[in-house]
Amino acid sequence: MSIGSQIAWDDTVLPFQLDRSDIRGRVARLDGVLDQVLAQHSYPPAIEALVAEAALLTALIGQTIKLRWKLSLQVRGDGPARLIATDYYAPAEDGAPALIRAYASFDAGRLAEGADPFRQIGTGYFAMLIDQGRDMVPYQGITPISGGSLASCAETYFAQSEQLPTRFALSFGRTRLPGQAERWRAGGVMLQMMPEASIPAAGEGGSGESGLLHADDILGGDEAEAWTRANLLLDTVEDMELIGPVVQPTELLVRLFHEERPRVFDPQPVQFGCTCSEDRVRQSLSIYSAKDIGHMTTDEGIVTADCQFCGAHYELDPATLGFEAEKGRDGGE
């Protein structure tokens, strides 16, 4: 594989469908994007792994949303990994890159060195929020933390909240190519079926952890057979096939699903990006009174704000902040 081919597939999400069945999916490769996401903070290895997995899931899931929409994933727990948050901003126009950002909040003193990163979350929830834009009510779905990975949580979310059988195969970590510095690479495949089967009646529960729905609870007949067949094929994928750089995503689909007749669509480029700005900071502070703003003011007479996603630092004049300052500017007082 040439260097040009390798670069062409870095930081892309390739949508596809399997024509033999009603299964759609995506193949994602995150390389420079993941490096940039993680370079914003000095995370311990366990937190890095959780952020990498969440960012990869966000890229795979986010590709399905419409232009100008925003997808957010949020994982909250009572363990040392308190919060993992990611955002996917769909492109403003066809052909433009989507933007991804992510960060984590954690209690360093409680992290268990060498322990399974997922176990550092503890008990909590996995949430997905889709913002459709101005004047639209955001959609949010929540499921409990379950399984042994964030990918398992996402699979449970789609089964429980959307009744969509979903499967992820992910690989991520630090790698070093000959003659290059060590860097993060990540890759994954997502499968999803749009079922016509009936959904279990309310109150019956499912076969998943704590009675949560599982794909097997949703599908039946030919759909179940097609879903099982596609999952058995995906089980054969190897880590190096997922993260590359030797196997191109199109070649990977042929290797895995050639009998399922894979069809690919236009790839979606992704890049690291943050939407923070001074105007957004001012807007977030506009709900506070002058007294509240006073409590936020430093000894140096300024109000400071730092973006948790990209590390941008803002210093603002307290006299220009809050709803009372807004009234003053408008001539109301």
Contacts in CASP RR format, 6 or more apart in sequence:
PFRMAT RR
TARGET T0000
AUTHOR 0000-0000-0000
METHOD contacts of the structure
MODEL  1
MSIGSQIAWDDTVLPFQLDRSDIRGRVARLDGVLDQVLAQHSYPPAIEAL
VAEAALLTALIGQTIKLRWKLSLQVRGDGPARLIATDYYAPAEDGAPALI
RAYASFDAGRLAEGADPFRQIGTGYFAMLIDQGRDMVPYQGITPISGGSL
ASCAETYFAQSEQLPTRFALSFGRTRLPGQAERWRAGGVMLQMMPEASIP
AAGEGGSGESGLLHADDILGGDEAEAWTRANLLLDTVEDMELIGPVVQPT
ELLVRLFHEERPRVFDPQPVQFGCTCSEDRVRQSLSIYSAKDIGHMTTDE
GIVTADCQFCGAHYELDPATLGFEAEKGRDGGE
1 245 0 8 1.000
1 246 0 8 1.000
1 247 0 8 1.000
1 248 0 8 1.000
5 248 0 8 1.000
6 244 0 8 1.000
6 245 0 8 1.000
9 29 0 8 1.000
9 245 0 8 1.000
9 248 0 8 1.000
9 249 0 8 1.000
9 267 0 8 1.000
10 29 0 8 1.000
10 31 0 8 1.000
10 32 0 8 1.000
10 245 0 8 1.000
11 29 0 8 1.000
11 30 0 8 1.000
11 31 0 8 1.000
11 32 0 8 1.000
11 33 0 8 1.000
11 269 0 8 1.000
11 270 0 8 1.000
11 271 0 8 1.000
12 28 0 8 1.000
12 29 0 8 1.000
12 249 0 8 1.000
12 267 0 8 1.000
12 268 0 8 1.000
12 269 0 8 1.000
12 270 0 8 1.000
13 26 0 8 1.000
13 27 0 8 1.000
13 28 0 8 1.000
13 59 0 8 1.000
13 60 0 8 1.000
13 62 0 8 1.000
13 63 0 8 1.000
13 98 0 8 1.000
13 267 0 8 1.000
13 268 0 8 1.000
13 270 0 8 1.000
14 26 0 8 1.000
14 27 0 8 1.000
14 28 0 8 1.000
14 249 0 8 1.000
14 250 0 8 1.000
14 264 0 8 1.000
14 265 0 8 1.000
14 267 0 8 1.000
14 268 0 8 1.000
15 24 0 8 1.000
15 25 0 8 1.000
15 26 0 8 1.000
15 63 0 8 1.000
15 264 0 8 1.000
15 265 0 8 1.000
15 266 0 8 1.000
15 267 0 8 1.000
15 268 0 8 1.000
16 24 0 8 1.000
16 25 0 8 1.000
16 26 0 8 1.000
16 27 0 8 1.000
16 253 0 8 1.000
16 262 0 8 1.000
16 263 0 8 1.000
16 264 0 8 1.000
16 265 0 8 1.000
17 23 0 8 1.000
17 24 0 8 1.000
17 25 0 8 1.000
17 262 0 8 1.000
17 263 0 8 1.000
17 265 0 8 1.000
18 24 0 8 1.000
18 230 0 8 1.000
18 257 0 8 1.000
18 260 0 8 1.000
18 261 0 8 1.000
18 262 0 8 1.000
18 263 0 8 1.000
19 260 0 8 1.000
19 261 0 8 1.000
19 262 0 8 1.000
19 263 0 8 1.000
20 226 0 8 1.000
20 259 0 8 1.000
20 260 0 8 1.000
20 261 0 8 1.000
21 193 0 8 1.000
21 223 0 8 1.000
21 226 0 8 1.000
21 227 0 8 1.000
21 229 0 8 1.000
21 230 0 8 1.000
21 260 0 8 1.000
22 193 0 8 1.000
22 194 0 8 1.000
22 223 0 8 1.000
22 226 0 8 1.000
23 191 0 8 1.000
23 192 0 8 1.000
23 193 0 8 1.000
23 226 0 8 1.000
23 227 0 8 1.000
23 230 0 8 1.000
23 260 0 8 1.000
24 191 0 8 1.000
24 192 0 8 1.000
24 193 0 8 1.000
24 194 0 8 1.000
25 189 0 8 1.000
25 190 0 8 1.000
25 191 0 8 1.000
25 192 0 8 1.000
26 60 0 8 1.000
26 63 0 8 1.000
26 64 0 8 1.000
26 189 0 8 1.000
26 190 0 8 1.000
27 187 0 8 1.000
27 188 0 8 1.000
27 189 0 8 1.000
27 249 0 8 1.000
27 252 0 8 1.000
27 253 0 8 1.000
28 56 0 8 1.000
28 59 0 8 1.000
28 60 0 8 1.000
28 63 0 8 1.000
28 186 0 8 1.000
28 187 0 8 1.000
28 188 0 8 1.000
28 189 0 8 1.000
28 190 0 8 1.000
29 185 0 8 1.000
29 186 0 8 1.000
29 187 0 8 1.000
29 188 0 8 1.000
29 243 0 8 1.000
29 244 0 8 1.000
29 249 0 8 1.000
30 55 0 8 1.000
30 56 0 8 1.000
30 59 0 8 1.000
30 100 0 8 1.000
30 172 0 8 1.000
30 184 0 8 1.000
30 185 0 8 1.000
30 186 0 8 1.000
30 187 0 8 1.000
30 270 0 8 1.000
31 183 0 8 1.000
31 184 0 8 1.000
31 185 0 8 1.000
31 186 0 8 1.000
32 183 0 8 1.000
32 184 0 8 1.000
32 272 0 8 1.000
33 55 0 8 1.000
33 59 0 8 1.000
33 100 0 8 1.000
33 270 0 8 1.000
33 271 0 8 1.000
33 272 0 8 1.000
34 52 0 8 1.000
34 55 0 8 1.000
34 56 0 8 1.000
34 172 0 8 1.000
34 184 0 8 1.000
34 185 0 8 1.000
34 186 0 8 1.000
35 183 0 8 1.000
35 184 0 8 1.000
36 272 0 8 1.000
36 273 0 8 1.000
37 51 0 8 1.000
37 55 0 8 1.000
37 100 0 8 1.000
37 101 0 8 1.000
37 102 0 8 1.000
37 272 0 8 1.000
38 48 0 8 1.000
38 51 0 8 1.000
38 52 0 8 1.000
38 184 0 8 1.000
40 103 0 8 1.000
40 309 0 8 1.000
40 310 0 8 1.000
40 311 0 8 1.000
41 103 0 8 1.000
41 104 0 8 1.000
43 51 0 8 1.000
43 104 0 8 1.000
43 106 0 8 1.000
44 106 0 8 1.000
44 108 0 8 1.000
44 111 0 8 1.000
45 114 0 8 1.000
45 117 0 8 1.000
46 81 0 8 1.000
46 111 0 8 1.000
46 112 0 8 1.000
46 114 0 8 1.000
46 115 0 8 1.000
46 117 0 8 1.000
46 120 0 8 1.000
47 81 0 8 1.000
47 104 0 8 1.000
47 106 0 8 1.000
47 111 0 8 1.000
47 117 0 8 1.000
47 120 0 8 1.000
49 117 0 8 1.000
49 172 0 8 1.000
49 173 0 8 1.000
50 75 0 8 1.000
50 81 0 8 1.000
50 84 0 8 1.000
50 104 0 8 1.000
50 117 0 8 1.000
50 118 0 8 1.000
50 120 0 8 1.000
50 121 0 8 1.000
50 150 0 8 1.000
51 84 0 8 1.000
51 86 0 8 1.000
51 102 0 8 1.000
51 103 0 8 1.000
51 104 0 8 1.000
52 172 0 8 1.000
52 173 0 8 1.000
52 184 0 8 1.000
52 186 0 8 1.000
53 117 0 8 1.000
53 149 0 8 1.000
53 150 0 8 1.000
53 151 0 8 1.000
53 170 0 8 1.000
53 172 0 8 1.000
54 73 0 8 1.000
54 75 0 8 1.000
54 84 0 8 1.000
54 86 0 8 1.000
54 102 0 8 1.000
54 150 0 8 1.000
55 86 0 8 1.000
55 100 0 8 1.000
55 102 0 8 1.000
55 186 0 8 1.000
56 170 0 8 1.000
56 172 0 8 1.000
56 186 0 8 1.000
56 187 0 8 1.000
56 188 0 8 1.000
57 73 0 8 1.000
57 86 0 8 1.000
57 150 0 8 1.000
57 151 0 8 1.000
57 154 0 8 1.000
57 168 0 8 1.000
57 170 0 8 1.000
58 71 0 8 1.000
58 73 0 8 1.000
58 86 0 8 1.000
58 87 0 8 1.000
58 88 0 8 1.000
58 100 0 8 1.000
58 102 0 8 1.000
59 88 0 8 1.000
59 98 0 8 1.000
59 100 0 8 1.000
59 270 0 8 1.000
60 168 0 8 1.000
60 188 0 8 1.000
60 190 0 8 1.000
61 71 0 8 1.000
61 73 0 8 1.000
61 88 0 8 1.000
61 128 0 8 1.000
61 154 0 8 1.000
61 190 0 8 1.000
62 71 0 8 1.000
62 88 0 8 1.000
62 90 0 8 1.000
62 98 0 8 1.000
63 98 0 8 1.000
63 268 0 8 1.000
65 71 0 8 1.000
65 88 0 8 1.000
65 90 0 8 1.000
65 130 0 8 1.000
66 90 0 8 1.000
66 132 0 8 1.000
67 90 0 8 1.000
67 91 0 8 1.000
67 92 0 8 1.000
67 93 0 8 1.000
67 94 0 8 1.000
68 90 0 8 1.000
68 91 0 8 1.000
68 92 0 8 1.000
68 133 0 8 1.000
69 90 0 8 1.000
69 130 0 8 1.000
69 131 0 8 1.000
69 132 0 8 1.000
69 133 0 8 1.000
70 87 0 8 1.000
70 88 0 8 1.000
70 89 0 8 1.000
70 90 0 8 1.000
70 130 0 8 1.000
70 131 0 8 1.000
70 133 0 8 1.000
71 87 0 8 1.000
71 88 0 8 1.000
71 90 0 8 1.000
71 128 0 8 1.000
71 129 0 8 1.000
71 130 0 8 1.000
71 131 0 8 1.000
72 85 0 8 1.000
72 86 0 8 1.000
72 87 0 8 1.000
72 88 0 8 1.000
72 128 0 8 1.000
72 129 0 8 1.000
72 130 0 8 1.000
72 131 0 8 1.000
73 84 0 8 1.000
73 85 0 8 1.000
73 86 0 8 1.000
73 126 0 8 1.000
73 127 0 8 1.000
73 128 0 8 1.000
73 154 0 8 1.000
74 83 0 8 1.000
74 84 0 8 1.000
74 85 0 8 1.000
74 86 0 8 1.000
74 126 0 8 1.000
74 127 0 8 1.000
74 128 0 8 1.000
74 129 0 8 1.000
75 81 0 8 1.000
75 83 0 8 1.000
75 84 0 8 1.000
75 85 0 8 1.000
75 121 0 8 1.000
75 124 0 8 1.000
75 125 0 8 1.000
75 126 0 8 1.000
75 127 0 8 1.000
75 145 0 8 1.000
75 150 0 8 1.000
75 153 0 8 1.000
76 82 0 8 1.000
76 83 0 8 1.000
76 124 0 8 1.000
76 125 0 8 1.000
76 127 0 8 1.000
77 83 0 8 1.000
77 121 0 8 1.000
77 122 0 8 1.000
77 123 0 8 1.000
77 124 0 8 1.000
77 125 0 8 1.000
77 145 0 8 1.000
78 122 0 8 1.000
78 123 0 8 1.000
78 124 0 8 1.000
79 107 0 8 1.000
79 110 0 8 1.000
79 120 0 8 1.000
79 121 0 8 1.000
79 122 0 8 1.000
79 123 0 8 1.000
80 106 0 8 1.000
80 107 0 8 1.000
80 108 0 8 1.000
80 109 0 8 1.000
80 110 0 8 1.000
80 111 0 8 1.000
80 112 0 8 1.000
80 120 0 8 1.000
81 104 0 8 1.000
81 106 0 8 1.000
81 111 0 8 1.000
81 117 0 8 1.000
81 120 0 8 1.000
81 121 0 8 1.000
81 122 0 8 1.000
82 105 0 8 1.000
82 106 0 8 1.000
82 107 0 8 1.000
83 104 0 8 1.000
83 105 0 8 1.000
83 106 0 8 1.000
84 102 0 8 1.000
84 104 0 8 1.000
84 121 0 8 1.000
84 150 0 8 1.000
85 102 0 8 1.000
85 103 0 8 1.000
85 104 0 8 1.000
85 308 0 8 1.000
86 100 0 8 1.000
86 101 0 8 1.000
86 102 0 8 1.000
87 99 0 8 1.000
87 100 0 8 1.000
87 101 0 8 1.000
87 102 0 8 1.000
87 275 0 8 1.000
87 309 0 8 1.000
88 98 0 8 1.000
88 99 0 8 1.000
88 100 0 8 1.000
89 98 0 8 1.000
89 99 0 8 1.000
89 100 0 8 1.000
89 273 0 8 1.000
89 275 0 8 1.000
90 98 0 8 1.000
91 97 0 8 1.000
91 98 0 8 1.000
91 268 0 8 1.000
95 266 0 8 1.000
95 268 0 8 1.000
95 269 0 8 1.000
97 268 0 8 1.000
97 269 0 8 1.000
97 270 0 8 1.000
97 271 0 8 1.000
98 268 0 8 1.000
98 269 0 8 1.000
98 270 0 8 1.000
98 271 0 8 1.000
99 270 0 8 1.000
99 271 0 8 1.000
99 272 0 8 1.000
99 273 0 8 1.000
99 274 0 8 1.000
99 275 0 8 1.000
100 270 0 8 1.000
100 271 0 8 1.000
100 272 0 8 1.000
100 273 0 8 1.000
101 272 0 8 1.000
101 273 0 8 1.000
101 274 0 8 1.000
101 309 0 8 1.000
101 310 0 8 1.000
102 309 0 8 1.000
103 308 0 8 1.000
103 309 0 8 1.000
105 308 0 8 1.000
106 120 0 8 1.000
111 120 0 8 1.000
112 119 0 8 1.000
112 120 0 8 1.000
118 148 0 8 1.000
118 149 0 8 1.000
118 150 0 8 1.000
121 145 0 8 1.000
122 145 0 8 1.000
123 144 0 8 1.000
123 145 0 8 1.000
124 144 0 8 1.000
124 145 0 8 1.000
125 142 0 8 1.000
125 143 0 8 1.000
125 144 0 8 1.000
125 145 0 8 1.000
126 142 0 8 1.000
126 143 0 8 1.000
126 144 0 8 1.000
126 145 0 8 1.000
126 150 0 8 1.000
126 153 0 8 1.000
126 154 0 8 1.000
126 156 0 8 1.000
126 157 0 8 1.000
127 140 0 8 1.000
127 141 0 8 1.000
127 142 0 8 1.000
127 143 0 8 1.000
128 140 0 8 1.000
128 141 0 8 1.000
128 142 0 8 1.000
128 157 0 8 1.000
128 161 0 8 1.000
129 138 0 8 1.000
129 139 0 8 1.000
129 140 0 8 1.000
129 141 0 8 1.000
130 138 0 8 1.000
130 139 0 8 1.000
130 140 0 8 1.000
131 138 0 8 1.000
132 138 0 8 1.000
132 139 0 8 1.000
141 157 0 8 1.000
141 161 0 8 1.000
142 161 0 8 1.000
143 153 0 8 1.000
143 156 0 8 1.000
143 157 0 8 1.000
143 160 0 8 1.000
143 161 0 8 1.000
143 212 0 8 1.000
144 210 0 8 1.000
144 212 0 8 1.000
145 153 0 8 1.000
146 152 0 8 1.000
146 153 0 8 1.000
146 156 0 8 1.000
146 208 0 8 1.000
146 209 0 8 1.000
146 210 0 8 1.000
146 212 0 8 1.000
147 153 0 8 1.000
147 156 0 8 1.000
147 209 0 8 1.000
149 170 0 8 1.000
151 168 0 8 1.000
151 170 0 8 1.000
154 166 0 8 1.000
154 168 0 8 1.000
155 166 0 8 1.000
155 167 0 8 1.000
155 168 0 8 1.000
155 215 0 8 1.000
156 208 0 8 1.000
156 209 0 8 1.000
156 212 0 8 1.000
156 213 0 8 1.000
156 214 0 8 1.000
158 164 0 8 1.000
158 165 0 8 1.000
158 166 0 8 1.000
158 192 0 8 1.000
159 165 0 8 1.000
159 166 0 8 1.000
159 212 0 8 1.000
159 213 0 8 1.000
159 214 0 8 1.000
159 215 0 8 1.000
159 217 0 8 1.000
159 218 0 8 1.000
160 212 0 8 1.000
160 213 0 8 1.000
163 195 0 8 1.000
163 199 0 8 1.000
163 213 0 8 1.000
163 218 0 8 1.000
164 192 0 8 1.000
164 193 0 8 1.000
164 194 0 8 1.000
164 195 0 8 1.000
164 218 0 8 1.000
165 192 0 8 1.000
165 193 0 8 1.000
165 195 0 8 1.000
165 215 0 8 1.000
165 218 0 8 1.000
165 219 0 8 1.000
165 227 0 8 1.000
166 190 0 8 1.000
166 191 0 8 1.000
166 192 0 8 1.000
166 215 0 8 1.000
167 190 0 8 1.000
167 191 0 8 1.000
167 192 0 8 1.000
167 215 0 8 1.000
167 230 0 8 1.000
167 231 0 8 1.000
167 234 0 8 1.000
168 188 0 8 1.000
168 189 0 8 1.000
168 190 0 8 1.000
168 191 0 8 1.000
169 188 0 8 1.000
169 189 0 8 1.000
169 234 0 8 1.000
169 235 0 8 1.000
169 237 0 8 1.000
169 242 0 8 1.000
170 186 0 8 1.000
170 187 0 8 1.000
170 188 0 8 1.000
170 242 0 8 1.000
171 186 0 8 1.000
171 187 0 8 1.000
171 188 0 8 1.000
171 239 0 8 1.000
171 240 0 8 1.000
171 242 0 8 1.000
171 243 0 8 1.000
172 184 0 8 1.000
172 185 0 8 1.000
172 186 0 8 1.000
172 187 0 8 1.000
172 243 0 8 1.000
173 184 0 8 1.000
173 185 0 8 1.000
173 186 0 8 1.000
173 243 0 8 1.000
174 182 0 8 1.000
174 183 0 8 1.000
174 184 0 8 1.000
174 185 0 8 1.000
175 182 0 8 1.000
175 183 0 8 1.000
175 184 0 8 1.000
175 185 0 8 1.000
175 243 0 8 1.000
176 182 0 8 1.000
176 183 0 8 1.000
177 245 0 8 1.000
185 243 0 8 1.000
185 244 0 8 1.000
185 245 0 8 1.000
186 243 0 8 1.000
187 242 0 8 1.000
187 243 0 8 1.000
187 244 0 8 1.000
188 242 0 8 1.000
188 243 0 8 1.000
189 234 0 8 1.000
189 237 0 8 1.000
189 242 0 8 1.000
189 252 0 8 1.000
189 256 0 8 1.000
191 230 0 8 1.000
191 231 0 8 1.000
191 234 0 8 1.000
193 219 0 8 1.000
193 223 0 8 1.000
193 226 0 8 1.000
193 227 0 8 1.000
195 218 0 8 1.000
195 219 0 8 1.000
195 223 0 8 1.000
196 223 0 8 1.000
197 218 0 8 1.000
197 219 0 8 1.000
197 220 0 8 1.000
197 221 0 8 1.000
197 223 0 8 1.000
197 224 0 8 1.000
199 218 0 8 1.000
200 206 0 8 1.000
200 213 0 8 1.000
200 217 0 8 1.000
200 218 0 8 1.000
205 211 0 8 1.000
205 212 0 8 1.000
205 213 0 8 1.000
205 217 0 8 1.000
206 212 0 8 1.000
206 213 0 8 1.000
206 214 0 8 1.000
206 217 0 8 1.000
207 213 0 8 1.000
207 214 0 8 1.000
207 216 0 8 1.000
207 217 0 8 1.000
208 214 0 8 1.000
208 217 0 8 1.000
215 227 0 8 1.000
216 224 0 8 1.000
219 227 0 8 1.000
229 260 0 8 1.000
230 257 0 8 1.000
230 260 0 8 1.000
233 256 0 8 1.000
233 257 0 8 1.000
233 260 0 8 1.000
234 256 0 8 1.000
236 256 0 8 1.000
237 252 0 8 1.000
237 256 0 8 1.000
240 246 0 8 1.000
240 247 0 8 1.000
241 247 0 8 1.000
241 252 0 8 1.000
241 255 0 8 1.000
242 252 0 8 1.000
247 255 0 8 1.000
249 267 0 8 1.000
250 264 0 8 1.000
253 262 0 8 1.000
253 264 0 8 1.000
254 262 0 8 1.000
273 310 0 8 1.000
274 307 0 8 1.000
274 309 0 8 1.000
274 310 0 8 1.000
274 312 0 8 1.000
276 307 0 8 1.000
276 309 0 8 1.000
276 310 0 8 1.000
276 312 0 8 1.000
278 314 0 8 1.000
278 316 0 8 1.000
281 305 0 8 1.000
281 314 0 8 1.000
281 316 0 8 1.000
282 316 0 8 1.000
282 320 0 8 1.000
282 321 0 8 1.000
285 293 0 8 1.000
285 296 0 8 1.000
285 303 0 8 1.000
285 316 0 8 1.000
285 321 0 8 1.000
285 322 0 8 1.000
286 321 0 8 1.000
286 322 0 8 1.000
286 323 0 8 1.000
286 326 0 8 1.000
287 322 0 8 1.000
287 323 0 8 1.000
288 296 0 8 1.000
288 321 0 8 1.000
288 322 0 8 1.000
288 323 0 8 1.000
289 322 0 8 1.000
289 323 0 8 1.000
289 324 0 8 1.000
290 322 0 8 1.000
290 324 0 8 1.000
290 325 0 8 1.000
292 322 0 8 1.000
293 303 0 8 1.000
293 318 0 8 1.000
293 321 0 8 1.000
293 322 0 8 1.000
293 325 0 8 1.000
294 318 0 8 1.000
296 303 0 8 1.000
296 318 0 8 1.000
297 303 0 8 1.000
297 318 0 8 1.000
298 304 0 8 1.000
301 318 0 8 1.000
302 315 0 8 1.000
302 316 0 8 1.000
302 317 0 8 1.000
302 318 0 8 1.000
303 315 0 8 1.000
303 316 0 8 1.000
303 317 0 8 1.000
303 318 0 8 1.000
303 321 0 8 1.000
304 313 0 8 1.000
304 314 0 8 1.000
304 315 0 8 1.000
304 316 0 8 1.000
305 313 0 8 1.000
305 314 0 8 1.000
305 316 0 8 1.000
306 312 0 8 1.000
306 313 0 8 1.000
306 314 0 8 1.000
307 313 0 8 1.000
307 314 0 8 1.000
319 325 0 8 1.000
320 329 0 8 1.000
324 333 0 8 1.000
327 333 0 8 1.000
END
